[in-house]
Amino acid sequence: MYNFIIGFFNIWNVKELRKKIGITLGLLLIYRFGSYIPIPGINPLGISDFIEKFHSGSKGLMQILSSFTGGAFNRASVFALGIMPYISASIIIQLMCIIIPYLQKLQRDGESGRKQISFITRWITVGICFIQAPVYLISFTQQFIPFSSSKITYLIDLNTFYGKSMFWIIGIMILTSGTLFTMWLGDKITDKGIGNGISLIIMSGIIARFPDAISKEVFRKLEIGNGGLIVLFFEFLLWLLVILFSVIIIQAIRKIPVQYVSHYKSFGLDLNSQLIHKKHQYIPLKMTSAGVMPIIFSQTIMLFPLTFSDHVKNINIKKFFHLFQDIYGLWYNLTIFILVIIFTFFYTAISIPVNQMADDLKRNGGHIPRIKPGKETAEYIDHILSIITLPGAILLAIIAILPSIVFRIGFTQSFALFYGGTSLLIVVGVILDILQQVNVYLLNYHYDGLMMMKYRNSNNKYSTK
């Protein structure tokens, strides 16, 4: 606790860091405020009842989608789509960079290429928004309740052509603009704040649901009595152990030693002689290089049977889809477990360019001890990456299905989502990234202070002489 207080005061003393944290919190507050503004034409008081009635079969799915937007998805907010279309566009671009030579060339062009890829990603985001926004609005209009009904869901009468057309045009434009504005907030946080803006926006949406989840769990255990308090204590203890386990998985790396040979001319008797100086470094390979992307890929694929099961007319296919209807059931989680392992290897293979790493080592005069430069180096790195990815993929799959396991034990549905999956991994990863950046600022601040003190001492020394 003492170290925490000292660290807080150290952060407060750094003016630049204090300013960046203030900007970050201010922009996140703007995003949270926008998540409560409803789309024009929809009654926000009737949305929760509407979702409860017409989407009861996919309630767990709605909770997962809503967790990334801080509840904006369930409120029919102007930020209902959140930042997820941009995430989807980024995934598409990463996959396209593998098969399209033009995008591969842009990746190698440095900063200018990165800007062009970012420009293309934003246009793909707009296209995805124009697809997702109508689908989202359809989910509210497929079971239309008339304007004159006692159970009012909409503020306008969609029976008229004018009302219906205006509702669709305004709704699509506002949902798309909300996503673009969210992207702009993320860019501003990255440029002028601290941490990655997109990741912080996702984390803010996840954390916004945490107090409600905690209160529901506490009240449910208090109803049991004294035994419930003991169970609650062990639940929080288990949750802390899961967080520690997630931190270990995220930060676990395998160091591959690398030697760089530098040549320096010696200014002795023989001016042509050279002194060979070996610098020992290492290549850090993360056990979970894919991060949370395998879980996001897997959950995206599993959205199809959950979304289209009610629209399939074939009885056999309908029965097959119903096996995956319960996101806390055996077949859904078994499929997620297998998909996470597969996508971990797939995403690691496309995101870690082992051949390029080997070429860069050879070009810069580096080599792995007892391994020949070039092809053998690439094969060696790929072999090590395959070995460490297997346990990483299994552990990542366990974290992905952990919410379903604890829910079956007896935890509340909302609190179970924080026991694993993308929610926990995103929050832990973003916090670790912020702490790393804060430590860099503090280190630079103390280093500048020491240099200034040394400069003053040297001036005082010469002045006394």
ChimeraX attribute file (.defattr): number of C-alpha atoms within 10 A of each C-alpha:
attribute: neighborCount
match mode: 1-to-1
recipient: residues
	/A:1	6
	/A:2	7
	/A:3	8
	/A:4	9
	/A:5	10
	/A:6	11
	/A:7	15
	/A:8	11
	/A:9	11
	/A:10	15
	/A:11	19
	/A:12	14
	/A:13	13
	/A:14	14
	/A:15	11
	/A:16	14
	/A:17	20
	/A:18	16
	/A:19	14
	/A:20	18
	/A:21	19
	/A:22	14
	/A:23	17
	/A:24	23
	/A:25	15
	/A:26	14
	/A:27	19
	/A:28	21
	/A:29	13
	/A:30	12
	/A:31	23
	/A:32	20
	/A:33	11
	/A:34	17
	/A:35	24
	/A:36	18
	/A:37	16
	/A:38	18
	/A:39	20
	/A:40	18
	/A:41	19
	/A:42	20
	/A:43	17
	/A:44	20
	/A:45	12
	/A:46	14
	/A:47	19
	/A:48	14
	/A:49	13
	/A:50	19
	/A:51	17
	/A:52	12
	/A:53	11
	/A:54	14
	/A:55	15
	/A:56	12
	/A:57	14
	/A:58	17
	/A:59	16
	/A:60	18
	/A:61	20
	/A:62	16
	/A:63	17
	/A:64	20
	/A:65	19
	/A:66	21
	/A:67	27
	/A:68	26
	/A:69	28
	/A:70	28
	/A:71	24
	/A:72	24
	/A:73	22
	/A:74	20
	/A:75	24
	/A:76	26
	/A:77	24
	/A:78	25
	/A:79	31
	/A:80	31
	/A:81	25
	/A:82	30
	/A:83	23
	/A:84	19
	/A:85	24
	/A:86	24
	/A:87	16
	/A:88	18
	/A:89	22
	/A:90	19
	/A:91	15
	/A:92	14
	/A:93	18
	/A:94	18
	/A:95	14
	/A:96	14
	/A:97	18
	/A:98	12
	/A:99	10
	/A:100	11
	/A:101	11
	/A:102	10
	/A:103	20
	/A:104	16
	/A:105	12
	/A:106	17
	/A:107	17
	/A:108	11
	/A:109	13
	/A:110	10
	/A:111	11
	/A:112	12
	/A:113	16
	/A:114	15
	/A:115	14
	/A:116	15
	/A:117	19
	/A:118	15
	/A:119	12
	/A:120	15
	/A:121	21
	/A:122	18
	/A:123	13
	/A:124	19
	/A:125	25
	/A:126	18
	/A:127	14
	/A:128	17
	/A:129	26
	/A:130	16
	/A:131	14
	/A:132	17
	/A:133	19
	/A:134	15
	/A:135	13
	/A:136	18
	/A:137	16
	/A:138	13
	/A:139	13
	/A:140	19
	/A:141	14
	/A:142	9
	/A:143	10
	/A:144	15
	/A:145	17
	/A:146	16
	/A:147	15
	/A:148	11
	/A:149	8
	/A:150	8
	/A:151	12
	/A:152	18
	/A:153	23
	/A:154	23
	/A:155	14
	/A:156	19
	/A:157	16
	/A:158	20
	/A:159	11
	/A:160	9
	/A:161	10
	/A:162	10
	/A:163	13
	/A:164	15
	/A:165	12
	/A:166	15
	/A:167	20
	/A:168	17
	/A:169	11
	/A:170	14
	/A:171	22
	/A:172	23
	/A:173	14
	/A:174	19
	/A:175	26
	/A:176	27
	/A:177	16
	/A:178	23
	/A:179	23
	/A:180	21
	/A:181	16
	/A:182	25
	/A:183	21
	/A:184	14
	/A:185	20
	/A:186	25
	/A:187	15
	/A:188	18
	/A:189	25
	/A:190	18
	/A:191	13
	/A:192	14
	/A:193	23
	/A:194	24
	/A:195	24
	/A:196	17
	/A:197	25
	/A:198	22
	/A:199	18
	/A:200	23
	/A:201	25
	/A:202	22
	/A:203	24
	/A:204	20
	/A:205	23
	/A:206	24
	/A:207	18
	/A:208	16
	/A:209	19
	/A:210	17
	/A:211	11
	/A:212	13
	/A:213	18
	/A:214	15
	/A:215	12
	/A:216	17
	/A:217	19
	/A:218	16
	/A:219	11
	/A:220	15
	/A:221	19
	/A:222	15
	/A:223	11
	/A:224	11
	/A:225	10
	/A:226	11
	/A:227	11
	/A:228	16
	/A:229	15
	/A:230	11
	/A:231	14
	/A:232	18
	/A:233	11
	/A:234	12
	/A:235	16
	/A:236	11
	/A:237	12
	/A:238	13
	/A:239	16
	/A:240	13
	/A:241	13
	/A:242	18
	/A:243	19
	/A:244	13
	/A:245	13
	/A:246	20
	/A:247	15
	/A:248	12
	/A:249	19
	/A:250	21
	/A:251	13
	/A:252	17
	/A:253	16
	/A:254	14
	/A:255	13
	/A:256	15
	/A:257	13
	/A:258	17
	/A:259	17
	/A:260	16
	/A:261	14
	/A:262	14
	/A:263	10
	/A:264	10
	/A:265	12
	/A:266	13
	/A:267	10
	/A:268	8
	/A:269	7
	/A:270	9
	/A:271	9
	/A:272	9
	/A:273	12
	/A:274	13
	/A:275	10
	/A:276	12
	/A:277	12
	/A:278	13
	/A:279	11
	/A:280	12
	/A:281	14
	/A:282	12
	/A:283	14
	/A:284	12
	/A:285	18
	/A:286	20
	/A:287	26
	/A:288	25
	/A:289	24
	/A:290	23
	/A:291	22
	/A:292	21
	/A:293	18
	/A:294	27
	/A:295	26
	/A:296	18
	/A:297	18
	/A:298	20
	/A:299	22
	/A:300	11
	/A:301	13
	/A:302	21
	/A:303	15
	/A:304	12
	/A:305	19
	/A:306	19
	/A:307	13
	/A:308	11
	/A:309	18
	/A:310	12
	/A:311	9
	/A:312	13
	/A:313	9
	/A:314	8
	/A:315	9
	/A:316	10
	/A:317	12
	/A:318	16
	/A:319	13
	/A:320	12
	/A:321	20
	/A:322	16
	/A:323	15
	/A:324	22
	/A:325	22
	/A:326	17
	/A:327	22
	/A:328	19
	/A:329	14
	/A:330	15
	/A:331	15
	/A:332	20
	/A:333	23
	/A:334	13
	/A:335	15
	/A:336	24
	/A:337	22
	/A:338	14
	/A:339	20
	/A:340	27
	/A:341	23
	/A:342	17
	/A:343	19
	/A:344	26
	/A:345	20
	/A:346	13
	/A:347	18
	/A:348	21
	/A:349	16
	/A:350	14
	/A:351	13
	/A:352	16
	/A:353	13
	/A:354	19
	/A:355	17
	/A:356	12
	/A:357	16
	/A:358	22
	/A:359	16
	/A:360	14
	/A:361	19
	/A:362	17
	/A:363	12
	/A:364	11
	/A:365	12
	/A:366	21
	/A:367	21
	/A:368	23
	/A:369	12
	/A:370	7
	/A:371	13
	/A:372	13
	/A:373	18
	/A:374	18
	/A:375	13
	/A:376	14
	/A:377	23
	/A:378	19
	/A:379	15
	/A:380	17
	/A:381	21
	/A:382	16
	/A:383	12
	/A:384	14
	/A:385	22
	/A:386	16
	/A:387	12
	/A:388	18
	/A:389	23
	/A:390	17
	/A:391	15
	/A:392	24
	/A:393	26
	/A:394	17
	/A:395	19
	/A:396	31
	/A:397	25
	/A:398	19
	/A:399	23
	/A:400	29
	/A:401	25
	/A:402	21
	/A:403	26
	/A:404	23
	/A:405	20
	/A:406	19
	/A:407	17
	/A:408	14
	/A:409	10
	/A:410	9
	/A:411	21
	/A:412	19
	/A:413	19
	/A:414	21
	/A:415	21
	/A:416	22
	/A:417	27
	/A:418	25
	/A:419	28
	/A:420	25
	/A:421	24
	/A:422	25
	/A:423	21
	/A:424	22
	/A:425	25
	/A:426	19
	/A:427	20
	/A:428	17
	/A:429	18
	/A:430	18
	/A:431	16
	/A:432	16
	/A:433	16
	/A:434	15
	/A:435	13
	/A:436	13
	/A:437	15
	/A:438	18
	/A:439	14
	/A:440	12
	/A:441	16
	/A:442	18
	/A:443	12
	/A:444	12
	/A:445	18
	/A:446	14
	/A:447	12
	/A:448	12
	/A:449	12
	/A:450	12
	/A:451	11
	/A:452	12
	/A:453	12
	/A:454	12
	/A:455	12
	/A:456	11
	/A:457	12
	/A:458	11
	/A:459	11
	/A:460	11
	/A:461	10
	/A:462	8
	/A:463	8
	/A:464	6
	/A:465	5
